[in-house]
Each structure stands twice: as structure tokens, then as C-alpha cells.
């Protein structure tokens, strides 16, 4: 085995509300948490090989973390994942044909309950130009300003099918 190879990556993030976070990631990853305990949740993804855990500790949640992301193999897979996210009424920011990290990409962004931004992207080709919106500051690289308010479902006083409304 080469010393540069790792069998699985692990990421641990502090969160304010582990229940809201677990709900978000069950939808985003499309699978249930592999472990849930008071103040803790863990997901184990097979492809990519990733363990990601969430520890409830509101005082340790930090702004301007940057972002996390997944590169997909085809535009079709990107579009399928985007449509799946939209079915859960998650707000997204979509970018098509953008030049980010010196690569022409299509992508979408989604933000979890604590503000951690996820980029799901497809690389068309490497390029020699980077969009200026991704230059200049460390927090701007490949992470556009994204103010996303949670989608609020319309509240009704009763079941609309009941005839009372």
C-alpha cells in the first residue's frame, strides 16, 4: 500500500442542532445516519468513501468555514442530484458554465442548517481563466456569496382537501 492512499476520509463538524442537521443530511445524502446518539450523528458514504460526523456544540460553530463538495462524473448525474434536492424544497444556487478554480464547471450549491455550504459540480475542462467573483479573498474562492433563506411552506388552517378553506 502506498502511504499516500487513504481508505476513507473523515470529517467532523460542530453543529447547533443535531436533529435539524441529521434531517438535512438524510435528504442531501439520500441515506439514514449510520449512528445517532444524543448530540451526535454520523453518516458513512461508500462512494466517495467518506465518514462525516456532526457534534452538537453551538459555541464551536464557526462562520466563514469555506465549503465542502462533491465532484460528479457527468452532467446527467449533476442534474439528477439537483432535481432530487429540489424535491425537498431546499434552496439552491445554480451556476452553469462558470470558470472556477481554473476549470469550466456546472454546479449547484446548497447550505445546511448551520451555514455549511456544499458544492456539487461537474468539470467540463480545465481553462486558463478564473471568474473574478472567485478571486481576491480566501473565502471567495469557489464559494460565491450565497444568502439562502429556508423555504417556508405555506401554512393552512386545515387540510385544503377538507373543503373548509
CNS distance restraints for C-alpha pairs under 8 A (distance, minus, plus):
assign (resid   1 and name CA) (resid   5 and name CA) 7.26 0.50 0.50
assign (resid   7 and name CA) (resid  49 and name CA) 7.25 0.50 0.50
assign (resid   8 and name CA) (resid  49 and name CA) 4.97 0.50 0.50
assign (resid   8 and name CA) (resid  50 and name CA) 5.41 0.50 0.50
assign (resid   8 and name CA) (resid  51 and name CA) 7.06 0.50 0.50
assign (resid   9 and name CA) (resid  49 and name CA) 6.43 0.50 0.50
assign (resid   9 and name CA) (resid  50 and name CA) 4.73 0.50 0.50
assign (resid   9 and name CA) (resid  51 and name CA) 6.07 0.50 0.50
assign (resid  10 and name CA) (resid  50 and name CA) 5.75 0.50 0.50
assign (resid  10 and name CA) (resid  51 and name CA) 4.55 0.50 0.50
assign (resid  10 and name CA) (resid  52 and name CA) 5.58 0.50 0.50
assign (resid  10 and name CA) (resid  53 and name CA) 7.81 0.50 0.50
assign (resid  11 and name CA) (resid  50 and name CA) 7.73 0.50 0.50
assign (resid  11 and name CA) (resid  51 and name CA) 6.35 0.50 0.50
assign (resid  11 and name CA) (resid  52 and name CA) 4.71 0.50 0.50
assign (resid  11 and name CA) (resid  53 and name CA) 6.35 0.50 0.50
assign (resid  12 and name CA) (resid  52 and name CA) 5.62 0.50 0.50
assign (resid  12 and name CA) (resid  53 and name CA) 4.66 0.50 0.50
assign (resid  12 and name CA) (resid  54 and name CA) 5.68 0.50 0.50
assign (resid  12 and name CA) (resid  55 and name CA) 7.26 0.50 0.50
assign (resid  13 and name CA) (resid  52 and name CA) 7.80 0.50 0.50
assign (resid  13 and name CA) (resid  53 and name CA) 6.40 0.50 0.50
assign (resid  13 and name CA) (resid  54 and name CA) 5.01 0.50 0.50
assign (resid  13 and name CA) (resid  55 and name CA) 6.28 0.50 0.50
assign (resid  13 and name CA) (resid  61 and name CA) 7.95 0.50 0.50
assign (resid  14 and name CA) (resid  54 and name CA) 5.74 0.50 0.50
assign (resid  14 and name CA) (resid  55 and name CA) 4.88 0.50 0.50
assign (resid  14 and name CA) (resid  56 and name CA) 5.75 0.50 0.50
assign (resid  14 and name CA) (resid  57 and name CA) 5.65 0.50 0.50
assign (resid  14 and name CA) (resid  58 and name CA) 7.04 0.50 0.50
assign (resid  14 and name CA) (resid  60 and name CA) 6.02 0.50 0.50
assign (resid  14 and name CA) (resid  61 and name CA) 5.37 0.50 0.50
assign (resid  15 and name CA) (resid  21 and name CA) 7.28 0.50 0.50
assign (resid  15 and name CA) (resid  54 and name CA) 6.31 0.50 0.50
assign (resid  15 and name CA) (resid  55 and name CA) 5.97 0.50 0.50
assign (resid  15 and name CA) (resid  56 and name CA) 4.84 0.50 0.50
assign (resid  15 and name CA) (resid  57 and name CA) 5.81 0.50 0.50
assign (resid  15 and name CA) (resid  58 and name CA) 5.88 0.50 0.50
assign (resid  15 and name CA) (resid  60 and name CA) 7.73 0.50 0.50
assign (resid  15 and name CA) (resid  61 and name CA) 5.88 0.50 0.50
assign (resid  15 and name CA) (resid 114 and name CA) 6.12 0.50 0.50
assign (resid  16 and name CA) (resid  56 and name CA) 5.57 0.50 0.50
assign (resid  16 and name CA) (resid  57 and name CA) 5.91 0.50 0.50
assign (resid  16 and name CA) (resid  58 and name CA) 4.30 0.50 0.50
assign (resid  16 and name CA) (resid  61 and name CA) 7.01 0.50 0.50
assign (resid  16 and name CA) (resid 114 and name CA) 6.62 0.50 0.50
assign (resid  17 and name CA) (resid  21 and name CA) 6.25 0.50 0.50
assign (resid  17 and name CA) (resid  39 and name CA) 7.85 0.50 0.50
assign (resid  17 and name CA) (resid  56 and name CA) 6.08 0.50 0.50
assign (resid  17 and name CA) (resid  58 and name CA) 7.70 0.50 0.50
assign (resid  18 and name CA) (resid  22 and name CA) 5.90 0.50 0.50
assign (resid  18 and name CA) (resid  39 and name CA) 5.79 0.50 0.50
assign (resid  18 and name CA) (resid  40 and name CA) 6.33 0.50 0.50
assign (resid  18 and name CA) (resid  41 and name CA) 6.88 0.50 0.50
assign (resid  18 and name CA) (resid  54 and name CA) 6.82 0.50 0.50
assign (resid  18 and name CA) (resid  55 and name CA) 7.01 0.50 0.50
assign (resid  18 and name CA) (resid  56 and name CA) 5.52 0.50 0.50
assign (resid  19 and name CA) (resid  23 and name CA) 6.22 0.50 0.50
assign (resid  20 and name CA) (resid  24 and name CA) 6.26 0.50 0.50
assign (resid  20 and name CA) (resid 113 and name CA) 6.72 0.50 0.50
assign (resid  21 and name CA) (resid  25 and name CA) 6.21 0.50 0.50
assign (resid  21 and name CA) (resid  54 and name CA) 7.84 0.50 0.50
assign (resid  21 and name CA) (resid 112 and name CA) 6.93 0.50 0.50
assign (resid  21 and name CA) (resid 113 and name CA) 6.11 0.50 0.50
assign (resid  21 and name CA) (resid 114 and name CA) 7.76 0.50 0.50
assign (resid  22 and name CA) (resid  26 and name CA) 6.02 0.50 0.50
assign (resid  22 and name CA) (resid  33 and name CA) 7.06 0.50 0.50
assign (resid  22 and name CA) (resid  41 and name CA) 6.65 0.50 0.50
assign (resid  23 and name CA) (resid  27 and name CA) 6.56 0.50 0.50
assign (resid  24 and name CA) (resid  28 and name CA) 6.13 0.50 0.50
assign (resid  24 and name CA) (resid 112 and name CA) 6.49 0.50 0.50
assign (resid  24 and name CA) (resid 113 and name CA) 7.37 0.50 0.50
assign (resid  25 and name CA) (resid  29 and name CA) 5.58 0.50 0.50
assign (resid  25 and name CA) (resid  30 and name CA) 7.57 0.50 0.50
assign (resid  25 and name CA) (resid  31 and name CA) 7.97 0.50 0.50
assign (resid  25 and name CA) (resid 112 and name CA) 7.89 0.50 0.50
assign (resid  26 and name CA) (resid  30 and name CA) 5.39 0.50 0.50
assign (resid  26 and name CA) (resid  31 and name CA) 5.14 0.50 0.50
assign (resid  26 and name CA) (resid  32 and name CA) 5.23 0.50 0.50
assign (resid  26 and name CA) (resid  33 and name CA) 6.75 0.50 0.50
assign (resid  27 and name CA) (resid  31 and name CA) 7.11 0.50 0.50
assign (resid  27 and name CA) (resid  85 and name CA) 7.35 0.50 0.50
assign (resid  27 and name CA) (resid  88 and name CA) 7.19 0.50 0.50
assign (resid  28 and name CA) (resid  85 and name CA) 6.49 0.50 0.50
assign (resid  32 and name CA) (resid  43 and name CA) 7.29 0.50 0.50
assign (resid  33 and name CA) (resid  41 and name CA) 6.39 0.50 0.50
assign (resid  33 and name CA) (resid  42 and name CA) 5.55 0.50 0.50
assign (resid  33 and name CA) (resid  43 and name CA) 4.74 0.50 0.50
assign (resid  33 and name CA) (resid  44 and name CA) 7.55 0.50 0.50
assign (resid  34 and name CA) (resid  41 and name CA) 7.67 0.50 0.50
assign (resid  34 and name CA) (resid  42 and name CA) 5.72 0.50 0.50
assign (resid  34 and name CA) (resid  43 and name CA) 5.20 0.50 0.50
assign (resid  34 and name CA) (resid  44 and name CA) 6.35 0.50 0.50
assign (resid  35 and name CA) (resid  40 and name CA) 7.96 0.50 0.50
assign (resid  35 and name CA) (resid  41 and name CA) 5.60 0.50 0.50
assign (resid  35 and name CA) (resid  42 and name CA) 5.13 0.50 0.50
assign (resid  35 and name CA) (resid  43 and name CA) 7.03 0.50 0.50
assign (resid  36 and name CA) (resid  40 and name CA) 5.78 0.50 0.50
assign (resid  36 and name CA) (resid  41 and name CA) 4.45 0.50 0.50
assign (resid  36 and name CA) (resid  42 and name CA) 6.56 0.50 0.50
assign (resid  37 and name CA) (resid  41 and name CA) 6.33 0.50 0.50
assign (resid  39 and name CA) (resid  55 and name CA) 5.92 0.50 0.50
assign (resid  39 and name CA) (resid  56 and name CA) 4.76 0.50 0.50
assign (resid  39 and name CA) (resid  57 and name CA) 7.95 0.50 0.50
assign (resid  40 and name CA) (resid  53 and name CA) 7.28 0.50 0.50
assign (resid  40 and name CA) (resid  54 and name CA) 5.63 0.50 0.50
assign (resid  40 and name CA) (resid  55 and name CA) 4.85 0.50 0.50
assign (resid  40 and name CA) (resid  56 and name CA) 6.18 0.50 0.50
assign (resid  41 and name CA) (resid  53 and name CA) 5.69 0.50 0.50
assign (resid  41 and name CA) (resid  54 and name CA) 5.30 0.50 0.50
assign (resid  41 and name CA) (resid  55 and name CA) 6.97 0.50 0.50
assign (resid  42 and name CA) (resid  51 and name CA) 7.12 0.50 0.50
assign (resid  42 and name CA) (resid  52 and name CA) 5.78 0.50 0.50
assign (resid  42 and name CA) (resid  53 and name CA) 4.18 0.50 0.50
assign (resid  42 and name CA) (resid  54 and name CA) 6.33 0.50 0.50
assign (resid  43 and name CA) (resid  51 and name CA) 5.89 0.50 0.50
assign (resid  43 and name CA) (resid  52 and name CA) 5.45 0.50 0.50
assign (resid  43 and name CA) (resid  53 and name CA) 6.32 0.50 0.50
assign (resid  44 and name CA) (resid  49 and name CA) 7.64 0.50 0.50
assign (resid  44 and name CA) (resid  50 and name CA) 5.94 0.50 0.50
assign (resid  44 and name CA) (resid  51 and name CA) 4.57 0.50 0.50
assign (resid  44 and name CA) (resid  52 and name CA) 6.57 0.50 0.50
assign (resid  45 and name CA) (resid  49 and name CA) 5.52 0.50 0.50
assign (resid  45 and name CA) (resid  50 and name CA) 5.09 0.50 0.50
assign (resid  45 and name CA) (resid  51 and name CA) 6.24 0.50 0.50
assign (resid  46 and name CA) (resid  50 and name CA) 6.64 0.50 0.50
assign (resid  57 and name CA) (resid  61 and name CA) 7.02 0.50 0.50
assign (resid  61 and name CA) (resid 114 and name CA) 7.48 0.50 0.50
assign (resid  63 and name CA) (resid 115 and name CA) 7.61 0.50 0.50
assign (resid  64 and name CA) (resid 139 and name CA) 6.63 0.50 0.50
assign (resid  65 and name CA) (resid 116 and name CA) 7.23 0.50 0.50
assign (resid  65 and name CA) (resid 139 and name CA) 7.96 0.50 0.50
assign (resid  66 and name CA) (resid 116 and name CA) 7.68 0.50 0.50
assign (resid  66 and name CA) (resid 117 and name CA) 7.34 0.50 0.50
assign (resid  66 and name CA) (resid 139 and name CA) 5.89 0.50 0.50
assign (resid  66 and name CA) (resid 143 and name CA) 7.03 0.50 0.50
assign (resid  67 and name CA) (resid 116 and name CA) 6.30 0.50 0.50
assign (resid  67 and name CA) (resid 117 and name CA) 4.91 0.50 0.50
assign (resid  67 and name CA) (resid 118 and name CA) 5.81 0.50 0.50
assign (resid  67 and name CA) (resid 119 and name CA) 7.21 0.50 0.50
assign (resid  67 and name CA) (resid 143 and name CA) 6.79 0.50 0.50
assign (resid  68 and name CA) (resid 116 and name CA) 7.62 0.50 0.50
assign (resid  68 and name CA) (resid 117 and name CA) 6.32 0.50 0.50
assign (resid  68 and name CA) (resid 118 and name CA) 4.90 0.50 0.50
assign (resid  68 and name CA) (resid 119 and name CA) 6.27 0.50 0.50
assign (resid  69 and name CA) (resid 118 and name CA) 5.02 0.50 0.50
assign (resid  69 and name CA) (resid 119 and name CA) 4.37 0.50 0.50
assign (resid  69 and name CA) (resid 120 and name CA) 5.57 0.50 0.50
assign (resid  69 and name CA) (resid 121 and name CA) 7.67 0.50 0.50
assign (resid  70 and name CA) (resid 118 and name CA) 7.80 0.50 0.50
assign (resid  70 and name CA) (resid 119 and name CA) 6.36 0.50 0.50
assign (resid  70 and name CA) (resid 120 and name CA) 4.90 0.50 0.50
assign (resid  70 and name CA) (resid 121 and name CA) 6.46 0.50 0.50
assign (resid  71 and name CA) (resid 120 and name CA) 5.87 0.50 0.50
assign (resid  71 and name CA) (resid 121 and name CA) 4.96 0.50 0.50
assign (resid  71 and name CA) (resid 122 and name CA) 5.74 0.50 0.50
assign (resid  71 and name CA) (resid 123 and name CA) 7.68 0.50 0.50
assign (resid  72 and name CA) (resid  77 and name CA) 6.56 0.50 0.50
assign (resid  72 and name CA) (resid  78 and name CA) 6.36 0.50 0.50
assign (resid  72 and name CA) (resid 120 and name CA) 7.10 0.50 0.50
assign (resid  72 and name CA) (resid 121 and name CA) 6.04 0.50 0.50
assign (resid  72 and name CA) (resid 122 and name CA) 5.37 0.50 0.50
assign (resid  73 and name CA) (resid  77 and name CA) 6.92 0.50 0.50
assign (resid  73 and name CA) (resid 122 and name CA) 6.46 0.50 0.50
assign (resid  74 and name CA) (resid  78 and name CA) 6.46 0.50 0.50
assign (resid  74 and name CA) (resid 122 and name CA) 6.37 0.50 0.50
assign (resid  75 and name CA) (resid  79 and name CA) 6.19 0.50 0.50
assign (resid  75 and name CA) (resid 106 and name CA) 7.64 0.50 0.50
assign (resid  75 and name CA) (resid 122 and name CA) 6.24 0.50 0.50
assign (resid  76 and name CA) (resid  80 and name CA) 6.17 0.50 0.50
assign (resid  77 and name CA) (resid  81 and name CA) 6.15 0.50 0.50
assign (resid  78 and name CA) (resid  82 and name CA) 6.17 0.50 0.50
assign (resid  78 and name CA) (resid 107 and name CA) 7.33 0.50 0.50
assign (resid  78 and name CA) (resid 120 and name CA) 7.09 0.50 0.50
assign (resid  78 and name CA) (resid 121 and name CA) 6.66 0.50 0.50
assign (resid  78 and name CA) (resid 122 and name CA) 6.74 0.50 0.50
assign (resid  79 and name CA) (resid  83 and name CA) 6.14 0.50 0.50
assign (resid  80 and name CA) (resid  84 and name CA) 6.20 0.50 0.50
assign (resid  81 and name CA) (resid  85 and name CA) 6.26 0.50 0.50
assign (resid  82 and name CA) (resid  86 and name CA) 6.25 0.50 0.50
assign (resid  82 and name CA) (resid 108 and name CA) 7.15 0.50 0.50
assign (resid  83 and name CA) (resid  87 and name CA) 6.37 0.50 0.50
assign (resid  84 and name CA) (resid  88 and name CA) 7.22 0.50 0.50
assign (resid  85 and name CA) (resid  89 and name CA) 7.07 0.50 0.50
assign (resid  85 and name CA) (resid  90 and name CA) 6.11 0.50 0.50
assign (resid  86 and name CA) (resid  90 and name CA) 5.64 0.50 0.50
assign (resid  86 and name CA) (resid  91 and name CA) 7.31 0.50 0.50
assign (resid  86 and name CA) (resid  92 and name CA) 7.76 0.50 0.50
assign (resid  89 and name CA) (resid 151 and name CA) 6.34 0.50 0.50
assign (resid  90 and name CA) (resid 110 and name CA) 7.22 0.50 0.50
assign (resid  90 and name CA) (resid 150 and name CA) 7.26 0.50 0.50
assign (resid  90 and name CA) (resid 151 and name CA) 6.61 0.50 0.50
assign (resid  91 and name CA) (resid 110 and name CA) 6.42 0.50 0.50
assign (resid  91 and name CA) (resid 111 and name CA) 7.76 0.50 0.50
assign (resid  91 and name CA) (resid 148 and name CA) 6.39 0.50 0.50
assign (resid  91 and name CA) (resid 149 and name CA) 7.44 0.50 0.50
assign (resid  91 and name CA) (resid 150 and name CA) 6.84 0.50 0.50
assign (resid  91 and name CA) (resid 151 and name CA) 6.65 0.50 0.50
assign (resid  92 and name CA) (resid 108 and name CA) 6.37 0.50 0.50
assign (resid  92 and name CA) (resid 109 and name CA) 5.38 0.50 0.50
assign (resid  92 and name CA) (resid 110 and name CA) 4.94 0.50 0.50
assign (resid  92 and name CA) (resid 111 and name CA) 7.74 0.50 0.50
assign (resid  92 and name CA) (resid 148 and name CA) 7.68 0.50 0.50
assign (resid  93 and name CA) (resid 108 and name CA) 5.43 0.50 0.50
assign (resid  93 and name CA) (resid 109 and name CA) 5.03 0.50 0.50
assign (resid  93 and name CA) (resid 110 and name CA) 6.79 0.50 0.50
assign (resid  93 and name CA) (resid 146 and name CA) 7.29 0.50 0.50
assign (resid  94 and name CA) (resid 106 and name CA) 7.93 0.50 0.50
assign (resid  94 and name CA) (resid 107 and name CA) 5.97 0.50 0.50
assign (resid  94 and name CA) (resid 108 and name CA) 4.27 0.50 0.50
assign (resid  94 and name CA) (resid 109 and name CA) 6.45 0.50 0.50
assign (resid  95 and name CA) (resid 105 and name CA) 7.95 0.50 0.50
assign (resid  95 and name CA) (resid 106 and name CA) 5.70 0.50 0.50
assign (resid  95 and name CA) (resid 107 and name CA) 5.24 0.50 0.50
assign (resid  95 and name CA) (resid 108 and name CA) 5.96 0.50 0.50
assign (resid  96 and name CA) (resid 105 and name CA) 6.63 0.50 0.50
assign (resid  96 and name CA) (resid 106 and name CA) 4.31 0.50 0.50
assign (resid  96 and name CA) (resid 107 and name CA) 6.35 0.50 0.50
assign (resid  97 and name CA) (resid 104 and name CA) 5.75 0.50 0.50
assign (resid  97 and name CA) (resid 105 and name CA) 5.28 0.50 0.50
assign (resid  97 and name CA) (resid 106 and name CA) 5.31 0.50 0.50
assign (resid  98 and name CA) (resid 103 and name CA) 8.00 0.50 0.50
assign (resid  98 and name CA) (resid 104 and name CA) 5.58 0.50 0.50
assign (resid  98 and name CA) (resid 105 and name CA) 5.33 0.50 0.50
assign (resid  98 and name CA) (resid 106 and name CA) 6.43 0.50 0.50
assign (resid  98 and name CA) (resid 131 and name CA) 7.11 0.50 0.50
assign (resid  99 and name CA) (resid 103 and name CA) 5.35 0.50 0.50
assign (resid  99 and name CA) (resid 104 and name CA) 4.53 0.50 0.50
assign (resid  99 and name CA) (resid 105 and name CA) 6.17 0.50 0.50
assign (resid  99 and name CA) (resid 127 and name CA) 7.43 0.50 0.50
assign (resid  99 and name CA) (resid 129 and name CA) 6.66 0.50 0.50
assign (resid  99 and name CA) (resid 130 and name CA) 5.14 0.50 0.50
assign (resid  99 and name CA) (resid 131 and name CA) 5.25 0.50 0.50
assign (resid 100 and name CA) (resid 104 and name CA) 6.53 0.50 0.50
assign (resid 100 and name CA) (resid 105 and name CA) 6.82 0.50 0.50
assign (resid 100 and name CA) (resid 130 and name CA) 5.47 0.50 0.50
assign (resid 100 and name CA) (resid 131 and name CA) 6.13 0.50 0.50
assign (resid 100 and name CA) (resid 134 and name CA) 6.61 0.50 0.50
assign (resid 100 and name CA) (resid 141 and name CA) 7.72 0.50 0.50
assign (resid 100 and name CA) (resid 142 and name CA) 5.77 0.50 0.50
assign (resid 101 and name CA) (resid 130 and name CA) 6.26 0.50 0.50
assign (resid 101 and name CA) (resid 134 and name CA) 7.85 0.50 0.50
assign (resid 101 and name CA) (resid 141 and name CA) 7.35 0.50 0.50
assign (resid 101 and name CA) (resid 142 and name CA) 6.51 0.50 0.50
assign (resid 102 and name CA) (resid 126 and name CA) 5.94 0.50 0.50
assign (resid 102 and name CA) (resid 127 and name CA) 5.12 0.50 0.50
assign (resid 102 and name CA) (resid 128 and name CA) 5.75 0.50 0.50
assign (resid 102 and name CA) (resid 129 and name CA) 5.65 0.50 0.50
assign (resid 102 and name CA) (resid 130 and name CA) 5.06 0.50 0.50
assign (resid 103 and name CA) (resid 123 and name CA) 6.41 0.50 0.50
assign (resid 103 and name CA) (resid 124 and name CA) 7.24 0.50 0.50
assign (resid 103 and name CA) (resid 125 and name CA) 5.63 0.50 0.50
assign (resid 103 and name CA) (resid 126 and name CA) 4.10 0.50 0.50
assign (resid 103 and name CA) (resid 127 and name CA) 4.97 0.50 0.50
assign (resid 103 and name CA) (resid 128 and name CA) 7.70 0.50 0.50
assign (resid 103 and name CA) (resid 129 and name CA) 7.85 0.50 0.50
assign (resid 103 and name CA) (resid 130 and name CA) 7.56 0.50 0.50
assign (resid 104 and name CA) (resid 123 and name CA) 5.94 0.50 0.50
assign (resid 104 and name CA) (resid 124 and name CA) 5.48 0.50 0.50
assign (resid 104 and name CA) (resid 125 and name CA) 5.47 0.50 0.50
assign (resid 104 and name CA) (resid 126 and name CA) 6.18 0.50 0.50
assign (resid 104 and name CA) (resid 127 and name CA) 6.35 0.50 0.50
assign (resid 105 and name CA) (resid 121 and name CA) 6.57 0.50 0.50
assign (resid 105 and name CA) (resid 122 and name CA) 5.53 0.50 0.50
assign (resid 105 and name CA) (resid 123 and name CA) 4.55 0.50 0.50
assign (resid 105 and name CA) (resid 124 and name CA) 5.69 0.50 0.50
assign (resid 105 and name CA) (resid 125 and name CA) 7.56 0.50 0.50
assign (resid 106 and name CA) (resid 121 and name CA) 5.70 0.50 0.50
assign (resid 106 and name CA) (resid 122 and name CA) 5.41 0.50 0.50
assign (resid 106 and name CA) (resid 123 and name CA) 6.78 0.50 0.50
assign (resid 106 and name CA) (resid 124 and name CA) 7.73 0.50 0.50
assign (resid 107 and name CA) (resid 119 and name CA) 6.73 0.50 0.50
assign (resid 107 and name CA) (resid 120 and name CA) 5.51 0.50 0.50
assign (resid 107 and name CA) (resid 121 and name CA) 4.06 0.50 0.50
assign (resid 107 and name CA) (resid 122 and name CA) 6.28 0.50 0.50
assign (resid 108 and name CA) (resid 119 and name CA) 5.85 0.50 0.50
assign (resid 108 and name CA) (resid 120 and name CA) 5.52 0.50 0.50
assign (resid 108 and name CA) (resid 121 and name CA) 6.53 0.50 0.50
assign (resid 109 and name CA) (resid 117 and name CA) 6.70 0.50 0.50
assign (resid 109 and name CA) (resid 118 and name CA) 5.53 0.50 0.50
assign (resid 109 and name CA) (resid 119 and name CA) 4.61 0.50 0.50
assign (resid 109 and name CA) (resid 120 and name CA) 6.43 0.50 0.50
assign (resid 110 and name CA) (resid 117 and name CA) 5.87 0.50 0.50
assign (resid 110 and name CA) (resid 118 and name CA) 5.36 0.50 0.50
assign (resid 110 and name CA) (resid 119 and name CA) 6.78 0.50 0.50
assign (resid 111 and name CA) (resid 115 and name CA) 5.54 0.50 0.50
assign (resid 111 and name CA) (resid 116 and name CA) 5.55 0.50 0.50
assign (resid 111 and name CA) (resid 117 and name CA) 4.44 0.50 0.50
assign (resid 111 and name CA) (resid 118 and name CA) 6.11 0.50 0.50
assign (resid 111 and name CA) (resid 148 and name CA) 7.31 0.50 0.50
assign (resid 112 and name CA) (resid 116 and name CA) 5.42 0.50 0.50
assign (resid 112 and name CA) (resid 117 and name CA) 6.56 0.50 0.50
assign (resid 112 and name CA) (resid 118 and name CA) 7.90 0.50 0.50
assign (resid 130 and name CA) (resid 134 and name CA) 6.96 0.50 0.50
assign (resid 130 and name CA) (resid 135 and name CA) 7.44 0.50 0.50
assign (resid 131 and name CA) (resid 135 and name CA) 7.14 0.50 0.50
assign (resid 132 and name CA) (resid 136 and name CA) 7.72 0.50 0.50
assign (resid 133 and name CA) (resid 140 and name CA) 7.05 0.50 0.50
assign (resid 133 and name CA) (resid 141 and name CA) 7.91 0.50 0.50
assign (resid 133 and name CA) (resid 144 and name CA) 7.00 0.50 0.50
assign (resid 134 and name CA) (resid 140 and name CA) 5.12 0.50 0.50
assign (resid 134 and name CA) (resid 141 and name CA) 4.40 0.50 0.50
assign (resid 134 and name CA) (resid 142 and name CA) 5.50 0.50 0.50
assign (resid 134 and name CA) (resid 143 and name CA) 7.00 0.50 0.50
assign (resid 134 and name CA) (resid 144 and name CA) 6.91 0.50 0.50
assign (resid 135 and name CA) (resid 140 and name CA) 6.36 0.50 0.50
assign (resid 135 and name CA) (resid 141 and name CA) 5.90 0.50 0.50
assign (resid 136 and name CA) (resid 140 and name CA) 7.02 0.50 0.50
assign (resid 136 and name CA) (resid 141 and name CA) 7.86 0.50 0.50
assign (resid 137 and name CA) (resid 141 and name CA) 6.94 0.50 0.50
assign (resid 139 and name CA) (resid 143 and name CA) 6.86 0.50 0.50
assign (resid 140 and name CA) (resid 144 and name CA) 5.95 0.50 0.50
assign (resid 140 and name CA) (resid 145 and name CA) 7.55 0.50 0.50
assign (resid 156 and name CA) (resid 160 and name CA) 7.46 0.50 0.50
assign (resid 157 and name CA) (resid 165 and name CA) 7.81 0.50 0.50
assign (resid 158 and name CA) (resid 162 and name CA) 7.32 0.50 0.50
assign (resid 158 and name CA) (resid 164 and name CA) 7.00 0.50 0.50
assign (resid 158 and name CA) (resid 165 and name CA) 7.19 0.50 0.50
assign (resid 159 and name CA) (resid 163 and name CA) 7.87 0.50 0.50
assign (resid 159 and name CA) (resid 164 and name CA) 7.78 0.50 0.50
assign (resid 160 and name CA) (resid 164 and name CA) 7.01 0.50 0.50
assign (resid 160 and name CA) (resid 165 and name CA) 5.99 0.50 0.50
